[in-house]
Amino acid sequence: AVLRGAEPSGFWRAGKAGGGSVVVRMAVCLSEGAIASIMQGENVGMPILQLITIRAISTGAGLPRYRMLMSDGVNTLSSFMLATQLNSLVDQGQLTANAICKIKRFIVNVLKDGRKVIILMDLDVVKTADAVGGMIGNPVQYVEGAGQAGQQQQTSAFAGNQAPSKPLQQNGNPAAGRPATHTSPPPTLGKASSSSFLNTPGGSQAKVVPIASLNPYQSKWTICARVTQKSQIRTWSNSRGEGKLFSIELVDESGEIRATVFTNQVDKFFPIIELNKVYYISKGALKTANKQYTTVKNDYEITFTNETSVIPCEDAAHVPSVQFDFVSIGDLENVNKDSFVDVIGICKSFEDDRKIVVKASNREVSKRDIHLVDMSGKMVTVTLWGVDAEKFDGSRQPVVAIKGARVSDFGGRSLSVLSSSTIIINPDSPESFKLRGWFDSEGQLQECASISNAQGGSAAGVSTNWKTLYEAKSENLGQGDKADYFSCVATVVYLRKENCMYKACPSQDCNKKLIDELNGLYRCEKCNQEFPNFKYRMILSINVADFQDNQWITCFQESAEAILGQNAAYLGELKEKNESAFDEIVQKANFSTYEFRVRVKLETFNDESRLKATAVDVKPVSLKEYSKRLIMNIRKNAMQLA
C-alpha cells in the first residue's frame, strides 16, 4: 500500500479491501507538464493526455461540438474542443471519461477576450476507459499566469524532450483592446510546421491561420488556401431585390470551407480567382453554414465583404489540392438516393449535349450524359449541366474525377453533377494513373455492366453484353421474369418478305394497322377514326448467323430500314408499283453483316411458349472495336489454356 499524496502520472490509485489503497502501474505514462507548455506557447510534439470529462455543446443546426476536460497527470484544463471530424470517436464509444489519448495534431485559438481554446484536430485513443479504470495521478486545475515558477521545472522538462519545431502561425487575435505584439505566445500546432506571414500593403505582417480554426468570434484573420471549386455566376431575384453571386470552395492542410461572393464583389473577384490556384484571403465575414446548399465539411462559411482581400500566393507547394474520398462505381448501388459522393472513372463513351427547358425557372440549359467505368467492371451514367456539358470533350476517353456528385435512383443508379461539384479531367494522382493503366491494357475491351439503365434500353455507350448466338442460347437469356439484352455481330442469311409491310394509322403516336373500308377511307380501331391516308410501317423477320449458330430476329421500322437501306415510305410505294424492284432490294440485303442489339424474352400465346428475339438497334460493324474484342478474347483463351 502506498499512502503518498501524489503519484507519478504512470500510476493510478485504486481502493483496497480492508482500507488503504494500492498504486497500479499503467503501460502508458501521461506527458507531465504538457498542458502548461501548450498554454505558454512552447513547442510540443504529440502529448499523451487523459480525458477526464466530455460534454456536448449546442451549436444549433450544425454538427454537435464537444468540450473536454483533459489531464496531463499534473494539471487539468477544460479548454479543449474536439474537431467535428472526430465526432465518430464519441459516437462509437471510444472517447469516454478516463480514456488515454495521443494528441497527434491540435490548434490553439485565441478568442477576442484573450481566452485560449485548444482544438484537437487528430488523436488516437491509446487506451479506452475500461482498460484504464480511473483518473491517473492527482492533477490540479491549470490557472494561466499562476504558479509559473512552480511549474517551470515541469514545463521545461517536457519541452526539452521534444524535437525542435517551429509553431504554426497565430490562430486568432489578441485580447480586445490590446495591440497585437509578436512577443505574445503564438498558437501551436501539434505537428512541426514553418510559420507563414503575409506582408500587407501597409507594411505590417499578418499571421496566417488554418481554416479549421476559423469561427464567427474572430474579426481579423488571414488564410492561405487553394480554390478547389468555382461556380458560374448565378442571378437571383426575390421580394427584397435582385443580384448575382458565385461561390468557391477552399482547402488547406487543416480542412475546407465554402465562400460566397455577392453582387457588389462579383465583378471584382470573379475574374481574378482561378480554379486550383492558391490565395491569401482575409477580412471576410464568417457565419454558420447552411448545409442545404453545401456538402463542404465545415460548420461555418465565408461571405466576401467590401473589405475582403484576395492576394495570390506564389509559394503554394504546401497547400493540398482537391481532397477526394472515392467510392467505387460498383458500390454506388448501395449508396442512398440524394447522397453526395466522389467518383473517378474512365469516360468510355458520351452523348452529344442538348438543350432542355427547366420547368421550375423556364430557362434553357445544356445537358450531356457521359458513361464512366472503373475496375469494378461497372458503368454509371453521369449527367453534366450548363458550361460543364458544353465544354466536355470525351473523345480521348479521359480519366474523370468528380467531387460531390449527387446520387439518383432514376433508371437504377446514376449521378448528377451540380454547381457545387468539382470536375477534374486526367488528375495527377495515383488513382488516375492506376485507372489509366488498367483501361489501356484490358479495361477498354471489358464488357462493363451498367448500373444506370436497369429498365433496359440501348442508350449509346451503355453496357453492350457481347455474346455469340450460341452463348446467348446456352446461357438461357430471356428465360427469366424480365427481358435480357445482348449484342452480337451476325450476318443476314434470309429475309422473309411476306407481310413485311402494312398500312398504319397516320396519327403521330399511333402505329395501329388500318382496316380498309373499301370506300377510299381507312379506319383505326385504336383511335376510333377514319382517315383518307396512311403511313407504311415495317415488321421484317430475318434469320441471322455467326460462326456458331443462327437466330430468327424481328426487326421493326428503324431496324428494318437500316438493313434494307431505304425508308418505309419509299419501300411501300415500290412494293405497290414495282414488285420486282422491291424484291431486288430485299435480295441485296442478304449476306450483309451488322452489329445487332437484341432483346430476348420468353412469351406465351395460346398456351404455347416461345422465345422472341427483337432487334433494338442495328448498325454497321465497327471493325476497329470488333478487332479489339477479338484480340482480347484470344488473350483470355490463351491464358486459360496456359
C-alpha positions as semicolon CSV with decimal commas, in nm:
position;residue;x (nm);y (nm);z (nm)
1;A;0,000;0,000;0,000
2;V;0,121;0,349;-0,083
3;L;-0,023;0,642;0,109
4;R;0,160;0,929;-0,059
5;G;-0,039;1,237;-0,152
6;A;0,059;1,224;-0,519
7;E;0,176;0,956;-0,756
8;P;0,362;0,988;-1,082
9;S;0,132;1,003;-1,382
10;G;0,217;0,648;-1,482
11;F;0,015;0,524;-1,182
12;W;-0,342;0,544;-1,062
13;R;-0,476;0,483;-0,711
14;A;-0,725;0,202;-0,654
15;G;-0,910;0,109;-0,336
16;K;-0,806;-0,199;-0,138
17;A;-1,023;-0,425;0,077
18;G;-0,965;-0,354;0,449
19;G;-0,865;0,008;0,391
20;G;-0,579;0,188;0,224
21;S;-0,508;0,187;-0,144
22;V;-0,268;0,041;-0,395
23;V;-0,097;0,209;-0,686
24;V;-0,123;0,019;-1,011
25;R;0,133;0,090;-1,285
26;M;-0,007;0,152;-1,631
27;A;0,174;0,076;-1,955
28;V;0,111;0,433;-2,078
29;C;0,252;0,738;-1,900
30;L;0,100;1,083;-1,938
31;S;0,307;1,374;-2,067
32;E;0,356;1,565;-1,741
33;G;0,363;1,942;-1,790
34;A;0,227;1,926;-2,145
35;I;-0,077;2,142;-2,069
36;A;0,135;2,420;-1,922
37;S;0,375;2,401;-2,217
38;I;0,089;2,433;-2,465
39;M;-0,070;2,726;-2,284
40;Q;0,264;2,906;-2,254
41;G;0,328;2,875;-2,627
42;E;0,614;2,627;-2,608
43;N;0,664;2,372;-2,882
44;V;0,525;2,027;-2,815
45;G;0,515;1,709;-3,015
46;M;0,239;1,453;-2,960
47;P;0,149;1,465;-2,589
48;I;-0,027;1,180;-2,409
49;L;-0,326;1,314;-2,212
50;Q;-0,616;1,164;-2,020
51;L;-0,976;1,261;-2,086
52;I;-1,149;1,343;-1,755
53;T;-1,492;1,457;-1,877
54;I;-1,655;1,532;-2,213
55;R;-1,984;1,710;-2,282
56;A;-2,174;1,822;-2,591
57;I;-2,224;2,191;-2,666
58;S;-2,533;2,302;-2,855
59;T;-2,448;2,452;-3,196
60;G;-2,796;2,493;-3,342
61;A;-2,848;2,310;-3,671
62;G;-2,481;2,220;-3,721
63;L;-2,286;1,916;-3,610
64;P;-2,251;1,873;-3,231
65;R;-1,932;2,009;-3,075
66;Y;-1,768;1,852;-2,769
67;R;-1,585;2,031;-2,488
68;M;-1,330;1,823;-2,298
69;L;-1,154;1,837;-1,963
70;M;-0,806;1,688;-2,015
71;S;-0,526;1,595;-1,774
72;D;-0,151;1,552;-1,816
73;G;-0,114;1,400;-1,468
74;V;-0,011;1,735;-1,321
75;N;-0,273;1,980;-1,446
76;T;-0,625;1,968;-1,583
77;L;-0,768;2,209;-1,839
78;S;-1,125;2,240;-1,970
79;S;-1,042;2,449;-2,277
80;F;-1,013;2,153;-2,517
81;M;-1,255;2,126;-2,811
82;L;-1,293;1,823;-3,036
83;A;-1,289;1,890;-3,412
84;T;-1,613;1,776;-3,573
85;Q;-1,437;1,527;-3,798
86;L;-1,353;1,329;-3,481
87;N;-1,714;1,311;-3,358
88;S;-1,727;0,948;-3,467
89;L;-1,492;0,859;-3,178
90;V;-1,764;0,977;-2,938
91;D;-2,046;0,814;-3,134
92;Q;-1,862;0,480;-3,133
93;G;-1,796;0,497;-2,759
94;Q;-1,416;0,508;-2,789
95;L;-1,375;0,857;-2,642
96;T;-1,517;0,843;-2,289
97;A;-1,410;0,964;-1,945
98;N;-1,068;0,826;-1,831
99;A;-0,957;0,727;-2,184
100;I;-0,588;0,785;-2,266
101;C;-0,532;0,985;-2,585
102;K;-0,229;1,057;-2,801
103;I;-0,279;1,407;-2,942
104;K;-0,135;1,392;-3,291
105;R;-0,244;1,736;-3,409
106;F;-0,400;2,038;-3,244
107;I;-0,452;2,411;-3,286
108;V;-0,452;2,678;-3,016
109;N;-0,704;2,952;-3,095
110;V;-0,704;3,286;-2,906
111;L;-1,050;3,441;-2,870
112;K;-1,129;3,812;-2,856
113;D;-1,130;3,817;-2,476
114;G;-0,785;3,655;-2,463
115;R;-0,904;3,308;-2,364
116;K;-0,736;3,020;-2,541
117;V;-0,916;2,722;-2,690
118;I;-0,725;2,411;-2,793
119;I;-0,891;2,241;-3,091
120;L;-0,797;1,874;-3,121
121;M;-0,764;1,803;-3,496
122;D;-0,635;1,444;-3,479
123;L;-0,587;1,195;-3,197
124;D;-0,558;0,826;-3,122
125;V;-0,727;0,657;-2,826
126;V;-0,427;0,473;-2,680
127;K;-0,626;0,305;-2,400
128;T;-1,001;0,301;-2,355
129;A;-1,161;0,392;-2,025
130;D;-1,224;0,025;-1,941
131;A;-0,856;-0,056;-1,972
132;V;-0,751;0,239;-1,753
133;G;-1,001;0,215;-1,469
134;G;-0,975;0,563;-1,321
135;M;-0,803;0,900;-1,315
136;I;-0,425;0,894;-1,323
137;G;-0,240;1,095;-1,058
138;N;-0,379;1,389;-0,859
139;P;-0,384;1,670;-1,115
140;V;-0,490;2,022;-1,020
141;Q;-0,663;2,280;-1,236
142;Y;-0,426;2,482;-1,454
143;V;-0,451;2,857;-1,392
144;E;-0,278;3,069;-1,654
145;G;-0,021;3,304;-1,500
146;A;-0,042;3,141;-1,157
147;G;0,237;2,930;-1,014
148;Q;0,460;2,982;-1,315
149;A;0,775;2,941;-1,111
150;G;0,649;2,620;-0,959
151;Q;0,555;2,486;-1,295
152;Q;0,870;2,594;-1,476
153;Q;1,062;2,276;-1,400
154;Q;0,777;2,054;-1,525
155;T;0,718;2,250;-1,847
156;S;1,086;2,288;-1,928
157;A;1,145;1,919;-1,875
158;F;0,857;1,829;-2,106
159;A;0,951;2,078;-2,376
160;G;1,314;1,976;-2,357
161;N;1,229;1,621;-2,459
162;Q;1,056;1,733;-2,779
163;A;1,220;1,766;-3,117
164;P;1,264;2,134;-3,204
165;S;0,989;2,259;-3,431
166;K;0,851;2,595;-3,529
167;P;0,494;2,668;-3,426
168;L;0,232;2,730;-3,689
169;Q;0,114;3,086;-3,737
170;Q;-0,120;3,257;-3,489
171;N;-0,470;3,108;-3,486
172;G;-0,664;3,405;-3,353
173;N;-0,646;3,763;-3,226
174;P;-0,501;3,910;-2,908
175;A;-0,737;4,020;-2,636
176;A;-0,965;4,303;-2,738
177;G;-0,826;4,644;-2,651
178;R;-0,461;4,536;-2,665
179;P;-0,239;4,591;-2,968
180;A;-0,106;4,277;-3,133
181;T;0,259;4,213;-3,048
182;H;0,493;3,945;-3,172
183;T;0,606;3,878;-2,814
184;S;0,276;3,714;-2,724
185;P;0,290;3,333;-2,736
186;P;0,178;3,207;-3,075
187;P;-0,077;2,930;-3,107
188;T;0,073;2,591;-3,163
189;L;0,004;2,308;-3,399
190;G;0,082;1,957;-3,287
191;K;0,294;1,892;-3,595
192;A;0,616;2,059;-3,694
193;S;0,549;2,331;-3,948
194;S;0,702;2,659;-4,052
195;S;0,539;2,991;-3,970
196;S;0,375;3,179;-4,253
197;F;0,340;3,555;-4,276
198;L;0,172;3,780;-4,530
199;N;0,313;4,126;-4,590
200;T;0,018;4,366;-4,611
201;P;0,018;4,678;-4,830
202;G;0,062;4,890;-4,516
203;G;0,396;4,726;-4,446
204;S;0,284;4,515;-4,149
205;Q;0,276;4,138;-4,131
206;A;-0,038;3,929;-4,087
207;K;-0,010;3,578;-3,949
208;V;-0,188;3,307;-4,146
209;V;-0,431;3,082;-3,959
210;P;-0,562;2,738;-4,061
211;I;-0,915;2,705;-4,195
212;A;-1,009;2,468;-3,912
213;S;-0,959;2,744;-3,655
214;L;-1,198;2,994;-3,818
215;N;-1,509;3,087;-3,622
216;P;-1,752;3,384;-3,611
217;Y;-1,586;3,524;-3,299
218;Q;-1,277;3,627;-3,494
219;S;-1,267;3,967;-3,658
220;K;-0,920;3,961;-3,812
221;W;-0,783;3,656;-3,987
222;T;-0,591;3,551;-4,297
223;I;-0,597;3,206;-4,455
224;C;-0,379;3,058;-4,728
225;A;-0,595;2,819;-4,928
226;R;-0,640;2,657;-5,267
227;V;-0,955;2,709;-5,474
228;T;-1,086;2,358;-5,541
229;Q;-1,426;2,456;-5,683
230;K;-1,558;2,770;-5,853
231;S;-1,919;2,803;-5,964
232;Q;-2,053;3,008;-6,252
233;I;-2,216;3,345;-6,183
234;R;-2,582;3,295;-6,093
235;T;-2,854;3,558;-6,068
236;W;-3,129;3,576;-5,808
237;S;-3,446;3,775;-5,765
238;N;-3,691;3,796;-5,475
239;S;-3,909;4,042;-5,287
240;R;-3,602;4,219;-5,149
241;G;-3,449;4,282;-5,488
242;E;-3,219;4,106;-5,731
243;G;-2,849;4,042;-5,770
244;K;-2,583;3,790;-5,863
245;L;-2,339;3,563;-5,685
246;F;-2,082;3,290;-5,723
247;S;-1,924;3,055;-5,472
248;I;-1,585;2,891;-5,423
249;E;-1,455;2,609;-5,208
250;L;-1,122;2,649;-5,030
251;V;-0,892;2,389;-4,879
252;D;-0,571;2,393;-4,674
253;E;-0,388;2,136;-4,461
254;S;-0,640;2,163;-4,177
255;G;-0,971;2,144;-4,362
256;E;-1,206;2,306;-4,612
257;I;-1,459;2,589;-4,621
258;R;-1,707;2,744;-4,864
259;A;-1,704;3,114;-4,956
260;T;-1,979;3,310;-5,134
261;V;-1,932;3,635;-5,325
262;F;-2,238;3,856;-5,373
263;T;-2,346;4,132;-5,610
264;N;-2,106;4,419;-5,538
265;Q;-1,796;4,199;-5,522
266;V;-1,876;3,958;-5,810
267;D;-1,729;4,177;-6,086
268;K;-1,420;4,242;-5,875
269;F;-1,332;3,888;-5,770
270;F;-1,472;3,655;-6,038
271;P;-1,203;3,742;-6,299
272;I;-0,908;3,714;-6,057
273;I;-0,999;3,396;-5,869
274;E;-0,894;3,090;-6,070
275;L;-0,961;2,724;-6,008
276;N;-0,675;2,530;-5,840
277;K;-0,479;2,848;-5,763
278;V;-0,372;2,941;-5,408
279;Y;-0,458;3,276;-5,245
280;Y;-0,423;3,466;-4,920
281;I;-0,778;3,562;-4,821
282;S;-0,863;3,792;-4,531
283;K;-1,135;4,013;-4,383
284;G;-1,437;3,809;-4,480
285;A;-1,748;3,763;-4,268
286;L;-1,794;3,422;-4,103
287;K;-2,137;3,274;-4,037
288;T;-2,293;2,934;-3,969
289;A;-2,304;2,726;-4,289
290;N;-2,637;2,637;-4,447
291;K;-2,597;2,262;-4,504
292;Q;-2,886;2,270;-4,752
293;Y;-2,663;2,435;-5,012
294;T;-2,322;2,283;-4,945
295;T;-2,152;1,949;-4,885
296;V;-1,835;2,108;-4,750
297;K;-1,735;1,962;-4,414
298;N;-1,726;2,282;-4,212
299;D;-1,975;2,433;-3,967
300;Y;-1,902;2,783;-4,098
301;E;-1,875;2,961;-4,432
302;I;-1,723;3,287;-4,554
303;T;-1,905;3,579;-4,714
304;F;-1,691;3,833;-4,902
305;T;-1,737;4,196;-4,795
306;N;-1,614;4,533;-4,920
307;E;-1,303;4,487;-4,704
308;T;-1,218;4,134;-4,823
309;S;-0,869;4,098;-4,966
310;V;-0,756;3,826;-5,211
311;I;-0,380;3,805;-5,286
312;P;-0,217;3,530;-5,498
313;C;0,027;3,303;-5,313
314;E;0,341;3,226;-5,511
315;D;0,486;2,956;-5,281
316;A;0,193;2,713;-5,271
317;A;0,362;2,373;-5,261
318;H;0,248;2,311;-4,902
319;V;-0,122;2,365;-4,980
320;P;-0,303;2,043;-5,078
321;S;-0,518;2,015;-5,387
322;V;-0,873;1,875;-5,401
323;Q;-0,921;1,602;-5,143
324;F;-1,126;1,307;-5,270
325;D;-1,293;1,017;-5,090
326;F;-1,363;0,796;-5,391
327;V;-1,648;0,546;-5,398
328;S;-1,620;0,256;-5,641
329;I;-1,881;0,260;-5,918
330;G;-1,970;-0,095;-5,818
331;D;-2,056;0,027;-5,465
332;L;-2,291;0,304;-5,581
333;E;-2,583;0,061;-5,583
334;N;-2,558;0,053;-5,202
335;V;-2,546;0,433;-5,162
336;N;-2,863;0,613;-5,055
337;K;-3,051;0,834;-5,300
338;D;-2,956;1,206;-5,285
339;S;-2,624;1,129;-5,114
340;F;-2,312;1,310;-5,234
341;V;-2,013;1,102;-5,342
342;D;-1,671;1,134;-5,503
343;V;-1,611;0,908;-5,803
344;I;-1,335;0,850;-6,055
345;G;-1,363;0,660;-6,381
346;I;-1,274;0,641;-6,749
347;C;-1,516;0,812;-6,986
348;K;-1,586;0,513;-7,208
349;S;-1,848;0,698;-7,412
350;F;-2,051;1,018;-7,407
351;E;-2,362;1,171;-7,561
352;D;-2,397;1,494;-7,754
353;D;-2,500;1,794;-7,548
354;R;-2,861;1,903;-7,594
355;K;-3,079;2,190;-7,481
356;I;-3,364;2,137;-7,238
357;V;-3,601;2,379;-7,065
358;V;-3,606;2,366;-6,684
359;K;-3,971;2,376;-6,577
360;A;-3,905;2,545;-6,243
361;S;-3,733;2,850;-6,395
362;N;-3,848;2,818;-6,757
363;R;-3,490;2,869;-6,876
364;E;-3,291;2,672;-7,129
365;V;-2,980;2,482;-7,017
366;S;-2,737;2,240;-7,177
367;K;-2,733;1,876;-7,071
368;R;-2,496;1,591;-7,156
369;D;-2,471;1,230;-7,036
370;I;-2,133;1,061;-7,005
371;H;-2,064;0,697;-6,915
372;L;-1,787;0,619;-6,664
373;V;-1,630;0,279;-6,595
374;D;-1,378;0,167;-6,335
375;M;-1,201;-0,150;-6,223
376;S;-1,516;-0,282;-6,055
377;G;-1,638;-0,373;-6,404
378;K;-1,944;-0,149;-6,366
379;M;-2,059;0,154;-6,564
380;V;-2,253;0,458;-6,440
381;T;-2,420;0,740;-6,631
382;V;-2,325;1,090;-6,515
383;T;-2,526;1,397;-6,621
384;L;-2,339;1,723;-6,682
385;W;-2,519;2,058;-6,694
386;G;-2,456;2,405;-6,832
387;V;-2,100;2,501;-6,917
388;D;-1,969;2,163;-6,799
389;A;-2,192;1,993;-7,057
390;E;-2,096;2,230;-7,337
391;K;-1,719;2,216;-7,285
392;F;-1,676;1,846;-7,203
393;D;-1,460;1,653;-7,452
394;G;-1,454;1,277;-7,407
395;S;-1,307;1,193;-7,747
396;R;-0,980;1,066;-7,597
397;Q;-1,154;0,867;-7,321
398;P;-1,007;1,070;-7,033
399;V;-0,998;0,990;-6,663
400;V;-1,272;1,193;-6,496
401;A;-1,269;1,265;-6,122
402;I;-1,582;1,422;-5,970
403;K;-1,616;1,555;-5,618
404;G;-1,965;1,595;-5,473
405;A;-2,182;1,423;-5,737
406;R;-2,540;1,359;-5,628
407;V;-2,675;1,004;-5,642
408;S;-3,007;0,945;-5,820
409;D;-3,215;0,629;-5,839
410;F;-3,352;0,711;-6,185
411;G;-3,301;0,403;-6,400
412;G;-3,103;0,211;-6,139
413;R;-2,824;0,434;-6,007
414;S;-2,699;0,746;-6,184
415;L;-2,507;1,060;-6,090
416;S;-2,568;1,429;-6,145
417;V;-2,300;1,700;-6,135
418;L;-2,421;2,011;-5,951
419;S;-2,290;2,366;-5,948
420;S;-2,118;2,280;-5,618
421;S;-1,943;1,975;-5,769
422;T;-1,583;1,973;-5,890
423;I;-1,474;1,800;-6,212
424;I;-1,107;1,730;-6,286
425;I;-1,001;1,575;-6,617
426;N;-0,696;1,344;-6,603
427;P;-0,599;1,435;-6,244
428;D;-0,237;1,394;-6,140
429;S;-0,299;1,124;-5,878
430;P;-0,214;0,757;-5,812
431;E;-0,579;0,657;-5,859
432;S;-0,583;0,820;-6,201
433;F;-0,259;0,653;-6,315
434;K;-0,377;0,312;-6,194
435;L;-0,710;0,350;-6,371
436;R;-0,548;0,460;-6,696
437;G;-0,310;0,163;-6,692
438;W;-0,598;-0,079;-6,633
439;F;-0,812;0,068;-6,910
440;D;-0,536;0,079;-7,172
441;S;-0,426;-0,279;-7,105
442;E;-0,761;-0,456;-7,066
443;G;-1,045;-0,234;-6,947
444;Q;-1,127;-0,085;-7,287
445;L;-1,223;-0,431;-7,412
446;Q;-1,401;-0,544;-7,097
447;E;-1,780;-0,560;-7,102
448;C;-1,894;-0,340;-6,814
449;A;-2,246;-0,387;-6,676
450;S;-2,435;-0,061;-6,644
451;I;-2,596;0,025;-6,309
452;S;-2,779;0,323;-6,465
453;N;-3,020;0,153;-6,702
454;A;-3,184;-0,124;-6,503
455;Q;-3,501;-0,084;-6,710
456;G;-3,315;-0,191;-7,026
457;G;-3,272;0,009;-7,343
458;S;-2,999;0,082;-7,587
459;A;-2,859;0,416;-7,482
460;A;-2,532;0,483;-7,655
461;G;-2,235;0,362;-7,461
462;V;-2,440;0,156;-7,216
463;S;-2,321;-0,196;-7,141
464;T;-2,342;-0,400;-7,461
465;N;-2,305;-0,752;-7,314
466;W;-2,140;-0,903;-7,622
467;K;-2,233;-1,265;-7,692
468;T;-2,223;-1,510;-7,976
469;L;-2,561;-1,653;-8,076
470;Y;-2,462;-1,987;-7,924
471;E;-2,366;-1,822;-7,593
472;A;-2,698;-1,636;-7,580
473;K;-2,888;-1,963;-7,616
474;S;-2,668;-2,172;-7,387
475;E;-2,695;-1,912;-7,110
476;N;-3,076;-1,920;-7,139
477;L;-3,105;-1,546;-7,191
478;G;-3,465;-1,429;-7,185
479;Q;-3,592;-1,724;-6,983
480;G;-3,637;-1,522;-6,665
481;D;-3,913;-1,287;-6,549
482;K;-3,753;-0,989;-6,725
483;A;-3,621;-0,948;-7,077
484;D;-3,247;-0,981;-7,137
485;Y;-3,035;-0,778;-7,377
486;F;-2,719;-0,875;-7,561
487;S;-2,515;-0,756;-7,858
488;C;-2,372;-0,968;-8,135
489;V;-2,206;-0,944;-8,474
490;A;-2,406;-1,151;-8,721
491;T;-2,479;-1,184;-9,092
492;V;-2,824;-1,171;-9,253
493;V;-2,879;-1,503;-9,434
494;Y;-3,251;-1,484;-9,509
495;L;-3,527;-1,219;-9,514
496;R;-3,895;-1,312;-9,504
497;K;-4,058;-1,051;-9,726
498;E;-4,415;-1,182;-9,693
499;N;-4,633;-0,949;-9,486
500;C;-4,329;-0,734;-9,404
501;M;-4,522;-0,407;-9,460
502;Y;-4,860;-0,276;-9,353
503;K;-5,065;0,041;-9,374
504;A;-5,066;0,210;-9,032
505;C;-5,260;0,489;-8,866
506;P;-5,122;0,829;-8,975
507;S;-5,158;0,974;-8,623
508;Q;-4,824;1,070;-8,474
509;D;-4,836;0,844;-8,168
510;C;-5,028;0,553;-8,320
511;N;-4,893;0,269;-8,536
512;K;-5,206;0,055;-8,535
513;K;-5,280;-0,138;-8,855
514;L;-5,566;0,020;-9,050
515;I;-5,877;-0,152;-9,183
516;D;-5,951;-0,073;-9,549
517;E;-6,316;0,041;-9,568
518;L;-6,307;-0,006;-9,949
519;N;-6,452;0,343;-9,994
520;G;-6,125;0,535;-10,005
521;L;-6,108;0,560;-9,625
522;Y;-5,911;0,364;-9,367
523;R;-6,032;0,302;-9,014
524;C;-5,815;0,290;-8,698
525;E;-5,986;0,094;-8,423
526;K;-5,748;0,231;-8,161
527;C;-5,818;0,595;-8,245
528;N;-6,178;0,517;-8,350
529;Q;-6,137;0,740;-8,653
530;E;-6,138;0,714;-9,032
531;F;-5,855;0,858;-9,241
532;P;-5,816;0,919;-9,616
533;N;-5,442;0,849;-9,590
534;F;-5,198;0,619;-9,410
535;K;-4,830;0,559;-9,342
536;Y;-4,626;0,249;-9,415
537;R;-4,478;0,052;-9,125
538;M;-4,245;-0,247;-9,139
539;I;-4,217;-0,573;-8,947
540;L;-3,931;-0,762;-9,109
541;S;-3,845;-1,114;-8,996
542;I;-3,483;-1,210;-9,067
543;N;-3,255;-1,502;-8,995
544;V;-2,901;-1,411;-8,889
545;A;-2,599;-1,633;-8,831
546;D;-2,249;-1,618;-8,690
547;F;-1,976;-1,884;-8,686
548;Q;-2,157;-2,091;-8,421
549;D;-2,534;-2,064;-8,458
550;N;-2,828;-1,881;-8,617
551;Q;-3,133;-1,695;-8,482
552;W;-3,464;-1,557;-8,610
553;I;-3,499;-1,188;-8,521
554;T;-3,790;-0,946;-8,568
555;C;-3,695;-0,600;-8,696
556;F;-3,935;-0,310;-8,662
557;Q;-3,933;0,020;-8,850
558;E;-3,590;0,174;-8,784
559;S;-3,405;-0,159;-8,770
560;A;-3,568;-0,283;-9,092
561;E;-3,487;0,044;-9,270
562;A;-3,121;0,012;-9,161
563;I;-3,097;-0,339;-9,311
564;L;-3,278;-0,261;-9,638
565;G;-3,113;0,078;-9,679
566;Q;-3,439;0,257;-9,766
567;N;-3,716;0,424;-9,569
568;A;-4,054;0,256;-9,527
569;A;-4,249;0,515;-9,730
570;Y;-4,033;0,454;-10,039
571;L;-4,039;0,075;-9,996
572;G;-4,416;0,071;-9,954
573;E;-4,473;0,265;-10,274
574;L;-4,217;0,048;-10,455
575;K;-4,385;-0,273;-10,343
576;E;-4,721;-0,148;-10,473
577;K;-4,590;-0,027;-10,810
578;N;-4,285;-0,243;-10,889
579;E;-4,274;-0,575;-10,706
580;S;-3,957;-0,695;-10,885
581;A;-3,763;-0,382;-10,785
582;F;-3,875;-0,435;-10,424
583;D;-3,760;-0,799;-10,439
584;E;-3,421;-0,686;-10,568
585;I;-3,372;-0,457;-10,266
586;V;-3,462;-0,743;-10,032
587;Q;-3,221;-0,984;-10,202
588;K;-2,943;-0,726;-10,194
589;A;-2,966;-0,714;-9,815
590;N;-2,867;-1,080;-9,788
591;F;-2,521;-1,164;-9,654
592;S;-2,472;-0,820;-9,502
593;T;-2,306;-0,814;-9,158
594;Y;-2,418;-0,582;-8,877
595;E;-2,390;-0,522;-8,506
596;F;-2,723;-0,621;-8,352
597;R;-2,856;-0,513;-8,014
598;V;-3,111;-0,786;-7,932
599;R;-3,389;-0,812;-7,676
600;V;-3,492;-1,169;-7,587
601;K;-3,796;-1,265;-7,381
602;L;-3,998;-1,583;-7,337
603;E;-4,355;-1,508;-7,446
604;T;-4,668;-1,722;-7,418
605;F;-4,951;-1,720;-7,677
606;N;-5,237;-1,974;-7,691
607;D;-5,069;-2,176;-7,415
608;E;-4,757;-2,204;-7,628
609;S;-4,428;-2,053;-7,507
610;R;-4,157;-1,942;-7,743
611;L;-3,850;-1,721;-7,719
612;K;-3,895;-1,396;-7,909
613;A;-3,588;-1,203;-8,025
614;T;-3,630;-0,840;-8,133
615;A;-3,367;-0,611;-8,284
616;V;-3,347;-0,299;-8,068
617;D;-3,068;-0,144;-8,273
618;V;-2,887;-0,232;-8,596
619;K;-2,572;-0,056;-8,713
620;P;-2,264;-0,124;-8,927
621;V;-1,978;-0,318;-8,769
622;S;-1,703;-0,103;-8,618
623;L;-1,409;-0,306;-8,745
624;K;-1,166;-0,135;-8,508
625;E;-1,368;-0,214;-8,195
626;Y;-1,457;-0,561;-8,322
627;S;-1,088;-0,639;-8,378
628;K;-1,005;-0,520;-8,027
629;R;-1,266;-0,753;-7,879
630;L;-1,134;-1,046;-8,082
631;I;-0,777;-0,977;-7,964
632;M;-0,894;-0,962;-7,602
633;N;-1,081;-1,292;-7,642
634;I;-0,769;-1,452;-7,789
635;R;-0,565;-1,332;-7,490
636;K;-0,821;-1,464;-7,242
637;N;-0,834;-1,802;-7,413
638;A;-0,454;-1,818;-7,426
639;M;-0,434;-1,750;-7,051
640;Q;-0,690;-2,021;-6,979
641;L;-0,502;-2,272;-7,191
642;A;-0,175;-2,175;-7,022
